[in-house]
Amino acid sequence: MKVLFFNYEYPPLGGGAANATAYILGEFAKIPDLEVDLVTSSIDEKYHLDNISEKIRVHRLPIGKNSSNLHFQSQKDLLVYSWKAYQFSKELIKANKYDLTHSFFSIPCGFLSMLLKRKYGLPYIVSLRGSDVPGYSERFGLAYYVFTPIIKYVWKKSDAVISNSIGLKELALKAKPDQEVGVIFNGIDIENFKPDASKKPADRFIITPGASRVTKRKGLDFLIKAVAQLLPKYPQIFLKVMGDGDEKENLTAMVAEMGLEKNIQLIGRVPREETTPYYQEASLFVLPSFNEGMSNAMLEALASGLPIVATDTGGTKELVTEGQNGLVIEMGDADDMAEKIEKVISNPELCAKMGQESRKVAETMSWGSVARQYFELYQKVSK
């Protein structure tokens, strides 16, 4: 079976969807009867061909990116990618007899798949990742107004629409109630992300929001306020924020204004393969986000054996059981966040128990399972 795969972002470009694609392709390499070409974006001005295996190939097309904006893709980036990916994919289709196309994100990638179905009759699958679902982010309010009819049409013409969480599926159905939407959860790399008590410093209680984009949607300003509330009583708290994005400068200024530089560190972008120690040294994972599809950072925290304090966003219902492996907080409420963090930090036995339960949840999920579910879907759709 041959599959043409589209995702405009792929490590080191992008965030959770990029990482998910990398993990899935790594698992695809273990399936003998599957051949995949991923068409994605380059981080420089050159085309690159990366071979994950003999049958799993990554084509990186130059779209004008550079190292200063790896986490954020502008409208121009998406337009350039769309044009180049469409032209490049037509050449690939001439050389390969694909059974179907698979797109991460409804637009622009799903739209490309729809055009190729119209031109070549190739069935296609769309994987919903978050921002491509109308209503997911306030930042895209105007864009949703313009593109929602196109998104719904892309879904309608697809052969399968797949969400990565129940919450995201429910949001998609608000936009198009008659749409059939399946669910394939993100997986967890439980071999790489695992607990290591020896990494935890005795004199610090490190909190991590994991590795992700640093944007307004992530609610990190409320986490900083919550930490500021707790520091007089718990001076051992130390917040480390991994990631880069358009909100980092504002958060850095906020930390300086509040005089919290000794207890809060914005590290910047950390390559995916180097994030494990940051989870292992932490004692608590806090996700203050206003919206997620299925948070890869939360999955990595689970595998690392961390208690979870998180807003009720995509993935939380599936991954967090109140009082067992974590606590749910109100969005945009620093007071509630501080209260829930204190429940964990003031009770070491509860903290340890929740961490153990998180690891148990992680061990039921794997990227191998995700890849197998997609391969089975490919077989179903191609028939």
C-alpha positions as CSV (number, residue, x, y, z in Angstrom):
1,M,0.0,0.0,0.0
2,K,1.3,3.5,-0.9
3,V,0.2,6.6,0.9
4,L,0.9,10.3,0.1
5,F,1.0,12.2,3.4
6,F,0.7,15.9,4.0
7,N,1.6,18.0,7.0
8,Y,3.1,21.4,6.5
9,E,5.1,21.1,9.8
10,Y,7.6,18.4,10.8
11,P,10.4,18.5,13.4
12,P,12.1,20.8,14.0
13,L,9.3,22.9,12.5
14,G,6.0,23.2,14.4
15,G,4.7,21.7,17.6
16,G,2.5,18.7,18.7
17,A,1.2,17.8,15.2
18,A,4.7,17.8,13.9
19,N,5.9,15.5,16.6
20,A,2.9,13.2,16.2
21,T,3.7,12.9,12.5
22,A,7.3,12.0,13.3
23,Y,6.3,9.3,15.8
24,I,3.7,7.8,13.4
25,L,6.1,7.6,10.5
26,G,8.7,5.9,12.8
27,E,6.1,3.3,13.5
28,F,5.0,3.0,9.9
29,A,8.6,2.0,9.1
30,K,7.9,-1.3,11.0
31,I,4.9,-2.2,8.8
32,P,6.3,-4.2,5.8
33,D,3.3,-3.6,3.5
34,L,3.3,0.2,3.8
35,E,5.1,2.8,1.7
36,V,4.7,6.5,2.6
37,D,5.8,9.9,1.1
38,L,5.4,12.8,3.5
39,V,5.4,16.3,1.9
40,T,6.3,18.9,4.4
41,S,8.2,22.2,4.8
42,S,12.0,22.8,4.8
43,I,13.6,25.0,7.5
44,D,15.9,26.6,4.9
45,E,16.0,27.5,1.2
46,K,16.7,24.0,0.0
47,Y,14.7,20.8,-0.8
48,H,15.7,17.9,1.4
49,L,14.8,14.2,1.1
50,D,15.1,12.3,4.5
51,N,14.7,8.6,4.5
52,I,13.3,7.2,7.7
53,S,13.5,3.8,6.1
54,E,13.6,2.5,2.6
55,K,9.8,2.9,2.2
56,I,9.2,5.9,4.5
57,R,10.4,9.2,2.9
58,V,10.2,12.8,4.0
59,H,10.2,15.5,1.3
60,R,11.0,19.0,2.8
61,L,10.0,21.8,0.4
62,P,11.5,25.3,0.8
63,I,8.8,27.8,1.8
64,G,11.0,30.7,3.1
65,K,11.3,29.5,6.7
66,N,14.3,30.3,9.0
67,S,15.4,29.3,12.5
68,S,13.8,32.4,14.0
69,N,10.2,31.3,13.4
70,L,10.1,27.5,13.6
71,H,7.1,27.3,15.8
72,F,4.8,29.7,14.0
73,Q,3.6,29.4,10.5
74,S,2.2,32.6,8.9
75,Q,-0.5,32.8,6.3
76,K,2.2,33.4,3.7
77,D,4.0,30.3,4.8
78,L,0.9,28.2,4.4
79,L,0.1,29.7,1.0
80,V,3.6,29.0,-0.3
81,Y,3.5,25.5,1.1
82,S,0.1,24.8,-0.4
83,W,1.3,25.9,-3.9
84,K,4.6,24.0,-3.8
85,A,3.1,20.9,-2.2
86,Y,0.4,20.7,-4.8
87,Q,2.8,21.0,-7.7
88,F,5.3,18.6,-6.1
89,S,2.6,16.0,-5.3
90,K,1.5,15.9,-8.9
91,E,5.0,14.8,-9.8
92,L,5.0,12.2,-7.1
93,I,1.7,10.9,-8.2
94,K,3.0,10.5,-11.8
95,A,5.9,8.3,-10.4
96,N,3.9,6.4,-7.8
97,K,0.6,4.6,-7.8
98,Y,-0.8,5.8,-4.5
99,D,-3.8,4.2,-2.8
100,L,-4.8,7.3,-0.9
101,T,-3.7,10.6,0.6
102,H,-3.6,11.5,4.3
103,S,-3.6,15.1,5.6
104,F,-2.9,16.4,9.0
105,F,-5.0,19.6,9.4
106,S,-8.2,20.4,7.4
107,I,-6.5,23.4,5.7
108,P,-4.3,23.7,3.9
109,C,-3.4,20.0,3.8
110,G,-6.9,18.6,3.6
111,F,-7.8,21.1,0.9
112,L,-4.8,19.7,-1.1
113,S,-6.1,16.2,-0.6
114,M,-9.5,17.3,-1.9
115,L,-8.0,18.8,-5.0
116,L,-6.0,15.6,-5.7
117,K,-9.1,13.5,-5.2
118,R,-10.9,15.6,-7.8
119,K,-8.0,15.4,-10.2
120,Y,-6.8,11.8,-9.7
121,G,-9.7,10.1,-7.9
122,L,-7.5,9.4,-4.8
123,P,-9.5,8.9,-1.6
124,Y,-8.3,10.9,1.4
125,I,-8.3,11.0,5.2
126,V,-8.2,14.2,7.2
127,S,-6.7,14.2,10.8
128,L,-8.1,17.1,12.9
129,R,-5.3,18.6,15.0
130,G,-6.9,21.6,16.8
131,S,-6.6,24.9,15.1
132,D,-8.1,23.5,11.9
133,V,-11.5,23.0,13.7
134,P,-13.8,26.1,13.8
135,G,-14.1,27.6,17.2
136,Y,-10.8,26.1,18.5
137,S,-9.0,29.4,19.0
138,E,-10.2,33.0,19.4
139,R,-7.1,34.1,17.6
140,F,-8.4,32.7,14.3
141,G,-11.9,34.1,14.7
142,L,-11.8,36.0,11.3
143,A,-10.1,33.1,9.6
144,Y,-12.8,30.7,10.8
145,Y,-15.5,33.1,9.4
146,V,-13.8,33.0,6.0
147,F,-12.7,29.3,5.9
148,T,-15.4,27.4,7.8
149,P,-17.4,26.7,4.6
150,I,-14.2,25.4,2.9
151,I,-13.3,23.2,6.0
152,K,-16.8,21.7,6.1
153,Y,-16.6,21.0,2.4
154,V,-13.2,19.3,2.8
155,W,-14.7,17.1,5.5
156,K,-17.7,16.3,3.4
157,K,-15.7,15.1,0.4
158,S,-13.2,13.1,2.5
159,D,-13.4,9.4,3.0
160,A,-12.7,9.7,6.8
161,V,-12.3,12.5,9.3
162,I,-10.3,11.6,12.4
163,S,-10.0,13.6,15.6
164,N,-7.2,13.1,18.2
165,S,-9.5,13.5,21.2
166,I,-13.2,13.3,22.1
167,G,-13.2,17.0,23.0
168,L,-12.0,18.0,19.6
169,K,-14.5,15.7,17.9
170,E,-17.3,17.4,19.9
171,L,-16.1,20.8,18.7
172,A,-16.0,19.6,15.1
173,L,-19.6,18.3,15.4
174,K,-20.7,21.8,16.5
175,A,-19.5,23.1,13.2
176,K,-20.9,20.2,11.1
177,P,-23.4,18.0,13.1
178,D,-23.9,15.6,10.3
179,Q,-20.2,14.8,9.9
180,E,-19.0,11.3,10.9
181,V,-15.8,11.8,13.0
182,G,-13.7,9.0,14.2
183,V,-11.2,9.2,17.1
184,I,-7.6,8.0,17.2
185,F,-5.8,9.4,20.2
186,N,-2.2,10.6,20.1
187,G,0.3,8.1,21.4
188,I,3.1,8.2,24.0
189,D,6.7,7.3,23.7
190,I,6.9,5.4,27.0
191,E,10.5,4.2,26.3
192,N,11.9,7.7,26.0
193,F,9.7,9.4,28.5
194,K,9.8,7.6,31.8
195,P,10.3,8.5,35.5
196,D,13.7,8.9,37.1
197,A,13.6,10.0,40.7
198,S,17.3,10.6,40.8
199,K,16.9,13.6,38.6
200,K,14.6,15.5,41.0
201,P,16.5,18.0,43.1
202,A,15.8,17.8,46.9
203,D,15.7,21.5,47.4
204,R,13.3,22.4,44.6
205,F,9.7,21.6,43.6
206,I,9.9,22.0,39.8
207,I,6.7,22.7,37.8
208,T,6.7,22.2,34.1
209,P,4.0,23.0,31.5
210,G,6.0,20.7,29.1
211,A,7.4,21.5,25.7
212,S,5.0,23.4,23.5
213,R,4.4,26.7,21.6
214,V,4.5,29.7,23.9
215,T,1.4,31.5,22.7
216,K,-1.5,33.4,24.4
217,R,-3.7,30.3,24.1
218,K,-1.5,28.3,26.4
219,G,-2.5,30.5,29.4
220,L,1.0,30.6,30.8
221,D,0.5,34.1,32.2
222,F,-2.1,32.6,34.6
223,L,0.4,30.0,35.7
224,I,3.0,32.6,36.4
225,K,0.4,34.5,38.6
226,A,-0.4,31.3,40.4
227,V,3.3,30.6,41.1
228,A,3.7,34.2,42.4
229,Q,0.8,33.6,44.9
230,L,2.4,30.4,46.2
231,L,6.1,31.5,46.5
232,P,5.8,33.3,49.9
233,K,4.6,30.0,51.4
234,Y,6.5,27.6,49.2
235,P,9.8,29.3,48.2
236,Q,11.1,26.0,46.8
237,I,8.8,26.2,43.7
238,F,10.6,26.7,40.5
239,L,8.8,27.0,37.1
240,K,10.6,26.0,33.9
241,V,8.9,26.8,30.6
242,M,10.1,25.1,27.5
243,G,9.3,26.4,24.0
244,D,9.2,29.5,21.9
245,G,6.5,31.6,20.4
246,D,5.0,35.1,20.0
247,E,4.1,35.3,23.7
248,K,7.6,34.6,25.1
249,E,8.7,38.3,25.1
250,N,5.6,39.4,27.0
251,L,6.0,36.6,29.6
252,T,9.7,37.4,30.0
253,A,8.7,41.1,30.7
254,M,6.0,39.9,33.1
255,V,8.4,37.8,35.1
256,A,10.9,40.7,35.3
257,E,8.2,43.1,36.5
258,M,7.1,40.8,39.2
259,G,10.7,40.1,40.3
260,L,10.4,36.3,39.8
261,E,13.6,35.7,37.8
262,K,15.0,33.5,40.5
263,N,12.0,31.2,40.5
264,I,10.7,31.2,36.9
265,Q,12.8,30.4,33.8
266,L,11.7,30.6,30.2
267,I,14.2,28.3,28.6
268,G,13.2,28.7,24.9
269,R,13.0,26.0,22.4
270,V,14.3,22.6,23.4
271,P,14.7,20.0,20.6
272,R,12.2,17.1,21.1
273,E,14.9,14.5,21.7
274,E,16.4,16.7,24.6
275,T,13.2,17.3,26.5
276,T,13.1,14.1,28.6
277,P,15.4,15.4,31.5
278,Y,13.1,18.4,31.9
279,Y,10.2,16.2,32.7
280,Q,12.2,13.9,34.9
281,E,13.4,16.7,37.1
282,A,9.9,18.1,37.5
283,S,7.5,17.2,40.3
284,L,4.3,18.5,38.7
285,F,2.9,19.1,35.3
286,V,0.5,22.1,34.8
287,L,-1.4,22.7,31.6
288,P,-3.2,26.1,31.9
289,S,-4.2,26.0,28.2
290,F,-7.5,27.5,26.9
291,N,-7.6,24.9,24.1
292,E,-5.8,21.7,22.9
293,G,-6.5,18.9,20.5
294,M,-4.7,16.2,22.5
295,S,-1.8,17.7,24.3
296,N,1.5,15.9,23.5
297,A,3.1,17.7,26.5
298,M,0.5,16.1,28.8
299,L,1.1,12.7,27.3
300,E,4.8,13.1,27.8
301,A,4.2,14.2,31.4
302,L,2.0,11.1,32.0
303,A,4.8,8.8,30.7
304,S,7.2,10.7,33.0
305,G,5.1,9.8,36.0
306,L,4.0,13.3,36.9
307,P,0.8,14.4,38.6
308,I,-1.4,16.5,36.3
309,V,-3.0,19.8,37.0
310,A,-4.9,20.9,33.8
311,T,-7.8,22.8,32.4
312,D,-10.7,20.9,31.0
313,T,-9.5,21.0,27.4
314,G,-8.9,18.4,24.6
315,G,-7.4,15.2,26.1
316,T,-8.0,16.1,29.8
317,K,-11.2,14.0,30.1
318,E,-9.5,11.1,28.5
319,L,-6.2,11.3,30.4
320,V,-7.0,12.8,33.8
321,T,-9.1,11.2,36.5
322,E,-9.9,13.8,39.2
323,G,-8.1,13.0,42.4
324,Q,-6.4,9.9,41.1
325,N,-3.7,11.1,38.7
326,G,-4.5,14.8,38.7
327,L,-6.8,17.7,39.3
328,V,-8.9,19.8,36.9
329,I,-8.7,23.7,37.1
330,E,-10.8,26.5,35.8
331,M,-9.5,28.2,32.6
332,G,-8.0,31.7,33.2
333,D,-8.3,31.4,37.0
334,A,-4.9,31.9,38.7
335,D,-6.5,31.5,42.2
336,D,-8.0,28.1,41.4
337,M,-4.7,27.0,39.8
338,A,-2.7,28.1,42.9
339,E,-5.2,26.2,45.1
340,K,-4.9,22.9,43.1
341,I,-1.1,23.2,42.9
342,E,-0.9,23.7,46.7
343,K,-3.0,20.5,47.2
344,V,-0.2,18.6,45.4
345,I,2.8,20.3,46.8
346,S,1.5,20.2,50.4
347,N,0.9,16.4,50.3
348,P,4.0,14.5,49.1
349,E,2.2,11.1,49.5
350,L,-0.6,12.3,47.1
351,C,2.0,13.7,44.7
352,A,3.8,10.4,44.5
353,K,0.5,8.4,44.2
354,M,-0.8,10.6,41.4
355,G,2.5,10.3,39.6
356,Q,2.4,6.5,39.7
357,E,-1.2,6.5,38.4
358,S,-0.1,8.8,35.5
359,R,2.5,6.3,34.4
360,K,-0.1,3.5,34.5
361,V,-2.3,5.5,32.1
362,A,0.6,6.1,29.8
363,E,1.5,2.5,29.6
364,T,-1.9,1.7,28.0
365,M,-1.0,4.0,25.1
366,S,1.7,3.8,22.4
367,W,2.5,5.3,19.1
368,G,2.7,1.7,17.7
369,S,-1.0,1.4,18.5
370,V,-1.8,4.7,16.8
371,A,0.1,3.7,13.6
372,R,-1.7,0.3,13.5
373,Q,-5.1,2.0,13.8
374,Y,-4.2,4.3,10.9
375,F,-2.9,1.4,8.8
376,E,-6.2,-0.4,9.4
377,L,-8.1,2.7,8.4
378,Y,-5.9,3.0,5.2
379,Q,-6.9,-0.6,4.3
380,K,-10.6,0.1,4.9
381,V,-10.5,3.4,2.9
382,S,-8.5,2.0,-0.1
383,K,-11.1,-0.8,-0.5
